[in-house]
Each structure stands twice: as C-alpha cells, then as structure tokens.
Amino acid sequence: MTKSKSNWPWFDIKSDAGFAASHLIPRAPQAALDFSVATRYVALATRKLSEVEEAKALMTEAVDWSVFTWLFQKRRVRETADRANAALDNLNRSVKARWSADVRSAYKELAGRSDRQRRGEAASESIDPETRAFVQKVKEADDAAHLARMTAEATFDEAERHLDTDLAREGCQQAIRSWELHEKAIRRAEAVLASRKATT
C-alpha cells in the first residue's frame, strides 16, 4: 500500500526475493477449511514468504530493544515491514487473479456493497449463493487484515512522535498479528480455488 513507506517508522536487512510455495495437498472432506457451505475441499499448506518470516523475526527481536537501539534501527524496521507488506499484497493479488470470472465478480460486488446500500440498490441475484458465501469469508478476512495493518501503522506513528518504546513494542506485536491475518486471508482465497476444483 502506498502509505506504508512513510508509516512504518521503526527497523537494512538484505532479504532474498521470492518465496517457497507449497503444493496443494489432497485431504479428506472432514479436514476442510472453515467454509460451512462447502461440501468438499482441498486443504492448502501455508505458504511461507521469506520477507514475512524475516519481518516477524525482526519484530520479535525488537520487543527487547533499548531506546538507543530503536533510534538507530528505525529505517531497518520500516524497510523490512514494507517488504513484508508488499510480498503479502503481491501474493494476494496473484491468488485472486486465478479466480474464475464469477468468483471475481462476486468479490467485486461485496467490495462495493456499502456504496450500493447507500444508494438503495439491491444486491445482484445472478451470483451463485455458494460462490457468494465463499467470497464473503475471504472479504471478511481481507477486511480484518487491512484493519490490523492500519492499527499497527498508527501505533508506530504515535510511538515515533513521542519516542515511546512501549508503544513501539506494542506496534511490533500488532504488525506480527497483521501479517498473520493477511496469511489467513490468502489461505481463504486459495481455498476458494481448491474447493471449486474439488467440485469439478
């Protein structure tokens, strides 16, 4: 997101580009991901993005830093967090780009639902109810991840303004949580692909 580079004030790590992606692993139906309307699923192993793992490790380490260390590591924190956010955003876009047209349409409709509600417009009835239910879960996960990222950035902003290491430590925990929520949202987006493959 465009705001990140100016809003992650606190961590010059050289990270390897790319990530190690796992393959789809067939599982029994009872091992399904958490979509209650589904009849069959293919569970997905978690993808580990090197940029995100590096950022999590740094944030965990930073919780114990002194004020002096924080002051000299602000750029490192910011750049590492930016790389993690960019890697997650890129993977998220890549997964959604593989969705079928009807799934993308359903997600787009959900994303614009608030605007339509304000205009008094009814939701489209052309979208399959199961598809709508699938993407609703993804949208909810995306919204939670976005809110967590904004919360972490706001905490870091406040910590930098007041040179408050307690707030900075809180921001570290919030940042880690935001990345975990983004990973969860991406797994749900991948599960849409897997579940639809399982029913074809």
N, C-alpha and C positions, 0 to 999 in steps of 0.2 A: 504494500500500500504506500502511497506517496508520502504519507505523513511520517512513516517510521524513521526515516533517516534523521529527522530533527527531534524526534520524541523519545528515542532510547538513549538517554544521556550517560548511562553508566558503563562498557567493557573494552593487539594486532595479531589475531590468530590466523595462521595460514591453513585454510581447510581445503581438502580435496573436493573437486567438483563432482557432482553426481551422487547417486545413491544406489544401494544394493536392494533390488526389488525381489521379493519372494514370489513364488509361483502360486497359482490357485491350488488349493488342496481339497479334493472332494471329501465331504463328510456326510454322515447320516443326517436325515431331516431333523432329528431332535437336537442336533448341535447347531441349529440355525442361529443367525444373528437376530437381534431383537426387533423383528418386524412382525407384529401379531397377525397381520392379514396374510402373510405368506404361507404357501403350502410346502415349498421346497427351497433349500438354499445351498450354496456352496460357501463354506466359511473361508475367510481370507486371512492369511498370515500377515502380521503387521509389517509394513514397510518401515525400514529404519533409514532415515535420511541422515547422512553424516553431518550436515550443517546443524540439524536439530539436536542430535546427540551431543555435538560439541558445545552447543549453546547451553543445554541442560547442565552439562558437567561444569561449565564455567560459572553459571548462576549458582549452582550448589556450592562451589568453592567460594564464591563472592560473599556468601552469607557470613563468613567468618573474617572478612577483611576489615582492617582498621580504616579510620577516616583518611589517613595518609595514603593508603593503598587505593582506596576508592578514587581519590582526587587524581591519581596518576593512571588509573585504568578506565576512565570514562569512555574514551574513544574505542578501546578494545571491546567494552561491553556493547556499545552502540552498534559497531560494525558486525559483531558476532550475532547479535539479536536480529539485525537487518537481514543477514544471510539466512538465518533460520526461517524468518517470516517469508522471505522470497522463495525459498525452497518449498515450503508448505503451500504457498499460493500457486506456484508453478505445477506442483503435483495435483493439487485440487482441480486446476483448470484442465490438466491433461486427462484426469479421470472423467470429468464431466463432458469433455469433448468426445468421448467414446460412447456416451449415452445415445440411445436411439432418439429419433426426432420427437416421438410422443412424450418421452421422459423429459427431454429438454423443454418442450412446450409446457408440460405440467409444472416444472420448476419455475419457469419464467412467469407463469400465471400466479403461482404462490408468492413470488417475489414482488409482484405488482398488486397484490390483493388489497393492501391498505389504501392505495390510490383509488382503486375501483370502488371500494366501500365508501370512501369519502364522496365519490361521485354518484353513489347509489346504484352502481351497476352490479348485476348478478354475476356469479361465477359461471364459467363455461361448463356446459354439461356434456361436451364432446370428449372429455378426458376420461379414460377408464378409471373406475373407483380404486382399483388395486394400485394402479400406477400413481394416482393422486396420493394414496396413503403412503406409498413408498417414499415419494419425494418430500412429503410433509415431514417425515422423520429426518431426512437429510437437511431440509431447510431449518428445522429446529436446532439441529446440531451445528450448522453453519452460523446461525444467529448467536448461539451460546459461545462459540469460539471467537467470533468477532467482538462480542461484548467483553470477553475476558482479555483480549488483546488491548482493547481501548482502556480498560481498567488498569492494566499493567503500565501502559504508556503514561496515563495520567498520574499514577503513583510515582513513576520515575521523574516526571516533570516536577512534581511537588518536592521530591527529595533533592533534586538539583537546585531548585530555587532556595531551599532552606538549608542546604548542605546537611541533610538529615540522614544519617546512616541507617537508622531504624526503618525509615520509610524505604530506603534503597533496598534493604534486606527483604522487606515486605514485597517490593516490586519484583525482586528475584523469584520469590515463590509464586507470585501472580503470573509472571512470564512463563515459568515452567508449566503452570496449570493451563495457560492459554495454548501452549504448544500441544499439550496432551489432548485438549479439547479439539484442536484442529486435526490431530491424527485420528481421533474418534470420528469426526465428521467425514474425513476422507474414507475411512473404512466403511462408513454407511453408504457413501456414494459408490464405492466399489461393490458393495453388497447388492445394490440395485442392478448393476451389470450381471453379477453372478447369479442372482435369483432369476433374472429373466432368461439367462442361458439355460438354467436348470429346467425351465418350463417349456423350452422349445424342443 
